[in-house]
Amino acid sequence: GINAEYMGRMDSEVLITQYHNKGRIKVGLMIDHLLAATPPLLETTREIISRARAENKIIHFHSDLGSSIDDNNWSLNNFKSLAATYHKSNDTFLKQINDAITPLDIWEAYDLVSAQSSWANPIHLTTSNYELLKTKNSTVCQCSSSDQFFAQNAFDKKINR
């Protein structure tokens, strides 16, 4: 079958090589949410960004930190389960993954939190997560479509009381 991580790496590297910093074009990488992430995908993303940094290229990374606590909890548990199989020979790294409290902790384990990263919907974070974002000089933003989701949930909960 097709190795999605390999194909993603190749596509990303071609885009970066051919188009990044050509005129006004900047190439960035995005993984929509931890729900869409796998350990191989995060390793591939880390490798691409690390290689670009070694070549003095600034590649931006973006992800959504989660619209609901339920989504975050499910994605954390699912990712930890995938990581248990994928990283079974690396006890130290696996412990870091298993100690994660929020999706941002997972992104940080893969060295994806930096001044070149931006994070949507940073509302379900710990105090240490906010300190990490501040220390790393990361950018945070709020997604307007998520605002509708939040408003709808608040409205529904108010009606259902």
Secondary structure, DSSP 8 states (H G I E B T S, - for coil): ---HHHHHHHHHHHHHHHHTTBTTB--EEEEEEGGG--HHHHHHHHHHHHHHHHTT---EEEEE--S-HHHHHHHHHHHHHHHHHHTTT-HHHHHHHHT--SHHHHHHHTT--STTEEEE-TTS--HHHHHHHHHHT-EEE--HHHHHHHHHHHHHHHHT-
